[in-house]
């Protein structure tokens, strides 16, 4: 399911804020990480309705994605 662009924009923002708070980084860095992530692609393309998940869940998913990239 594809969400409205305005809704997605707000969801991106709240996910970035939740991620920044979760790992204690500034919003600019969090945004940079988010927009280069697989999670962003999944949300923007409507894969698995990721945009319907809570901000906390999405922030944790982003954290796990970044951790798994660092282990490679």
LODO-512722 format. One record per atom (N, C-alpha, C, O): residue in one letter; residue number from 1; x negated, y, z. Coordinates in pm, whole numbers, plus 50000, padded with zeros to 5 digits. Each point is the difference from the previous one (the first is absolute). Layout:
<atoms>
ATOM residu num     X     Y     Z
ATOM      A NUM     X     Y     Z
...
</atoms>
This chain:
<atoms>
ATOM residu num     X     Y     Z
ATOM      X   1 49916 49882 50000
ATOM      X   1 50084 50118 50000
ATOM      X   1 49911 50124 50000
ATOM      X   1 49905 50009 50078
ATOM      X   2 50125 50084 49838
ATOM      X   2 49925 50124 49996
ATOM      X   2 50074 50107 50080
ATOM      X   2 50121 50017 49986
ATOM      X   3 49807 50053 50097
ATOM      X   3 50058 50105 50082
ATOM      X   3 49989 50133 49926
ATOM      X   3 49917 50017 49910
ATOM      X   4 50166 50076 50130
ATOM      X   4 49996 50135 49948
ATOM      X   4 49863 50061 50028
ATOM      X   4 49941 49975 50106
ATOM      X   5 50007 50105 49801
ATOM      X   5 49867 50060 50016
ATOM      X   5 49988 50086 50125
ATOM      X   5 49896 50001 50065
ATOM      X   6 50209 50072 49968
ATOM      X   6 49997 50085 50120
ATOM      X   6 49992 49913 50125
ATOM      X   6 49922 50029 50091
ATOM      X   7 50158 49866 49913
ATOM      X   7 49996 49906 50113
ATOM      X   7 49862 49938 50013
ATOM      X   7 49947 49990 50110
ATOM      X   8 49997 49969 49779
ATOM      X   8 49866 49940 50003
ATOM      X   8 49896 50100 50051
ATOM      X   8 49911 49963 50076
ATOM      X   9 50100 50160 49882
ATOM      X   9 49905 50102 50046
ATOM      X   9 50002 50015 50151
ATOM      X   9 49896 50009 50064
ATOM      X  10 50226 49993 49992
ATOM      X  10 50012 50008 50146
ATOM      X  10 49946 49874 50066
ATOM      X  10 49938 50007 50107
ATOM      X  11 50086 49879 49832
ATOM      X  11 49952 49874 50056
ATOM      X  11 49848 49993 49994
ATOM      X  11 49937 49952 50095
ATOM      X  12 50003 50094 49796
ATOM      X  12 49854 50005 49992
ATOM      X  12 49945 50087 50113
ATOM      X  12 49906 49962 50069
ATOM      X  13 50154 50154 49948
ATOM      X  13 49954 50094 50102
ATOM      X  13 50007 49938 50139
ATOM      X  13 49904 50007 50076
ATOM      X  14 50210 49932 49957
ATOM      X  14 50015 49943 50134
ATOM      X  14 49909 49878 50020
ATOM      X  14 49954 49975 50111
ATOM      X  15 50020 49950 49783
ATOM      X  15 49908 49887 50009
ATOM      X  15 49857 50050 50023
ATOM      X  15 49927 49944 50081
ATOM      X  16 50035 50159 49848
ATOM      X  16 49866 50059 50017
ATOM      X  16 49984 50052 50142
ATOM      X  16 49896 49977 50062
ATOM      X  17 50204 50092 49989
ATOM      X  17 49994 50052 50136
ATOM      X  17 49989 49887 50103
ATOM      X  17 49922 50008 50094
ATOM      X  18 50156 49886 49886
ATOM      X  18 49995 49886 50092
ATOM      X  18 49863 49932 49995
ATOM      X  18 49947 49959 50104
ATOM      X  19 49997 50028 49777
ATOM      X  19 49869 49937 49984
ATOM      X  19 49892 50085 50067
ATOM      X  19 49914 49947 50070
ATOM      X  20 50090 50183 49907
ATOM      X  20 49902 50090 50061
ATOM      X  20 50004 49990 50152
ATOM      X  20 49896 49997 50066
ATOM      X  21 50224 49997 49988
ATOM      X  21 50014 49989 50146
ATOM      X  21 49954 49863 50049
ATOM      X  21 49936 49990 50105
ATOM      X  22 50096 49906 49820
ATOM      X  22 49965 49864 50040
ATOM      X  22 49849 49981 50014
ATOM      X  22 49954 49939 50097
ATOM      X  23 49970 50115 49808
ATOM      X  23 49855 49977 50007
ATOM      X  23 49922 50127 50035
ATOM      X  23 49877 50003 49995
ATOM      X  24 50197 50102 50042
ATOM      X  24 49940 50123 50050
ATOM      X  24 49906 50067 49900
ATOM      X  24 49882 50023 50028
ATOM      X  25 50173 50007 49854
ATOM      X  25 49925 50073 49898
ATOM      X  25 50083 50121 49956
ATOM      X  25 50119 50010 50033
ATOM      X  26 49819 50081 49893
ATOM      X  26 50073 50118 49954
ATOM      X  26 50091 49964 49883
ATOM      X  26 49981 49898 49934
ATOM      X  27 50118 50186 50042
ATOM      X  27 50100 49973 49896
ATOM      X  27 49940 49995 49860
ATOM      X  27 50044 49920 49917
ATOM      X  28 49859 50164 50055
ATOM      X  28 49939 50001 49867
ATOM      X  28 49934 49865 49970
ATOM      X  28 50016 49945 49891
ATOM      X  29 49911 50002 50205
ATOM      X  29 49935 49871 49982
ATOM      X  29 50104 49889 49986
ATOM      X  29 49988 49912 49916
ATOM      X  30 50115 50095 50168
ATOM      X  30 50107 49900 49994
ATOM      X  30 50070 50002 49865
ATOM      X  30 50031 49895 49944
ATOM      X  31 49993 50225 50003
ATOM      X  31 50064 50012 49869
ATOM      X  31 49912 49942 49891
ATOM      X  31 50049 49931 49910
ATOM      X  32 49823 50096 50097
ATOM      X  32 49905 49948 49902
ATOM      X  32 50001 49847 50000
ATOM      X  32 50004 49937 49895
ATOM      X  33 49993 50006 50223
ATOM      X  33 50004 49854 50013
ATOM      X  33 50132 49946 49945
ATOM      X  33 50001 49904 49923
ATOM      X  34 50109 50158 50116
ATOM      X  34 50133 49952 49959
ATOM      X  34 50015 50000 49848
ATOM      X  34 50043 49901 49942
ATOM      X  35 49923 50211 49994
ATOM      X  35 50023 50012 49856
ATOM      X  35 49907 49913 49915
ATOM      X  35 50019 49990 49879
ATOM      X  36 49880 49950 50183
ATOM      X  36 49912 49906 49931
ATOM      X  36 50031 49855 50035
ATOM      X  36 49926 49909 49962
ATOM      X  37 50182 50070 50111
ATOM      X  37 50030 49866 50054
ATOM      X  37 50097 49920 49913
ATOM      X  37 50073 50054 49917
ATOM      X  38 49924 49817 50106
ATOM      X  38 50097 49909 49939
ATOM      X  38 50139 50030 50053
ATOM      X  38 50099 49989 49927
ATOM      X  39 49910 50050 50200
ATOM      X  39 50129 50034 50062
ATOM      X  39 50068 50113 49923
ATOM      X  39 50121 49993 49974
ATOM      X  40 49805 50109 49989
ATOM      X  40 50057 50110 49922
ATOM      X  40 50058 49948 49868
ATOM      X  40 50111 50039 49962
ATOM      X  41 49816 49875 49971
ATOM      X  41 50049 49944 49873
ATOM      X  41 50129 49922 50023
ATOM      X  41 50096 50014 49925
ATOM      X  42 49905 49904 50179
ATOM      X  42 50120 49921 50030
ATOM      X  42 50119 50090 50029
ATOM      X  42 50112 49973 49955
ATOM      X  43 49866 50132 50122
ATOM      X  43 50110 50091 50033
ATOM      X  43 50047 50076 49876
ATOM      X  43 50120 50012 49977
ATOM      X  44 49788 50039 49944
ATOM      X  44 50037 50082 49885
ATOM      X  44 50068 49919 49890
ATOM      X  44 50080 50054 49924
ATOM      X  45 49888 49817 50068
ATOM      X  45 50060 49914 49897
ATOM      X  45 50120 49922 50052
ATOM      X  45 50061 49923 49926
ATOM      X  46 49974 50096 50201
ATOM      X  46 50116 49933 50056
ATOM      X  46 49980 49852 50027
ATOM      X  46 50097 49925 50010
ATOM      X  47 49779 50032 50002
ATOM      X  47 49970 49859 50025
ATOM      X  47 50037 49964 50143
ATOM      X  47 49958 50066 50095
ATOM      X  48 50120 49829 49920
ATOM      X  48 50042 49947 50130
ATOM      X  48 50071 50104 50086
ATOM      X  48 50007 49984 50122
ATOM      X  49 50046 50120 49817
ATOM      X  49 50070 50106 50076
ATOM      X  49 49918 50049 50117
ATOM      X  49 50053 50024 50108
ATOM      X  50 49817 49992 49871
ATOM      X  50 49910 50045 50107
ATOM      X  50 50043 50135 50056
ATOM      X  50 49979 50027 50118
ATOM      X  51 50081 50058 49799
ATOM      X  51 50042 50131 50047
ATOM      X  51 50112 49993 50104
ATOM      X  51 50031 50099 50066
ATOM      X  52 50030 49784 49947
ATOM      X  52 50108 49982 50098
ATOM      X  52 49947 49962 50138
ATOM      X  52 50076 49996 50097
ATOM      X  53 49796 49976 49914
ATOM      X  53 49939 49960 50128
ATOM      X  53 49977 50122 50089
ATOM      X  53 49998 50114 49952
ATOM      X  54 49986 49862 50177
ATOM      X  54 49975 50110 50093
ATOM      X  54 49861 50059 49978
ATOM      X  54 49911 49935 49945
ATOM      X  55 50073 50190 50098
ATOM      X  55 49871 50067 49985
ATOM      X  55 49891 49925 50076
ATOM      X  55 49888 49986 49951
ATOM      X  56 50144 49966 50168
ATOM      X  56 49904 49926 50080
ATOM      X  56 49956 49872 49931
ATOM      X  56 49882 49966 50000
ATOM      X  57 50213 49964 49941
ATOM      X  57 49968 49877 49928
ATOM      X  57 49908 50031 49882
ATOM      X  57 49901 49930 49978
ATOM      X  58 50132 50173 49946
ATOM      X  58 49920 50036 49883
ATOM      X  58 49861 50046 50040
ATOM      X  58 49902 49968 49932
ATOM      X  59 50086 50107 50177
ATOM      X  59 49869 50044 50048
ATOM      X  59 49916 49879 50039
ATOM      X  59 49881 49996 49971
ATOM      X  60 50180 49908 50094
ATOM      X  60 49927 49878 50039
ATOM      X  60 49959 49920 49877
ATOM      X  60 49890 49946 49996
ATOM      X  61 50198 50046 49904
ATOM      X  61 49965 49931 49875
ATOM      X  61 49881 50067 49932
ATOM      X  61 49911 49933 49949
ATOM      X  62 50089 50200 50050
ATOM      X  62 49890 50074 49940
ATOM      X  62 49871 49973 50076
ATOM      X  62 49894 49981 49940
ATOM      X  63 50114 50018 50191
ATOM      X  63 49884 49971 50083
ATOM      X  63 49943 49861 49968
ATOM      X  63 49879 49984 49984
ATOM      X  64 50208 49918 50007
ATOM      X  64 49957 49864 49968
ATOM      X  64 49940 49990 49860
ATOM      X  64 49901 49929 49979
ATOM      X  65 50157 50143 49927
ATOM      X  65 49947 50000 49863
ATOM      X  65 49857 50057 49998
ATOM      X  65 49912 49943 49936
ATOM      X  66 50068 50166 50131
ATOM      X  66 49868 50063 50003
ATOM      X  66 49898 49911 50072
ATOM      X  66 49886 49987 49956
ATOM      X  67 50156 49951 50153
ATOM      X  67 49911 49909 50072
ATOM      X  67 49961 49882 49911
ATOM      X  67 49884 49958 50002
ATOM      X  68 50209 49990 49922
ATOM      X  68 49968 49885 49915
ATOM      X  68 49906 50040 49886
ATOM      X  68 49918 49919 49958
ATOM      X  69 50093 50203 49992
ATOM      X  69 49908 50048 49897
ATOM      X  69 49859 50015 50053
ATOM      X  69 49904 49974 49928
ATOM      X  70 50083 50067 50197
ATOM      X  70 49869 50018 50061
ATOM      X  70 49929 49869 50025
ATOM      X  70 49877 49996 50004
ATOM      X  71 50197 49897 50013
ATOM      X  71 49942 49867 50026
ATOM      X  71 49944 49936 49875
ATOM      X  71 49921 49906 50010
ATOM      X  72 50116 50143 49874
ATOM      X  72 49954 49941 49873
ATOM      X  72 49861 50038 49968
ATOM      X  72 49947 49958 49897
</atoms>
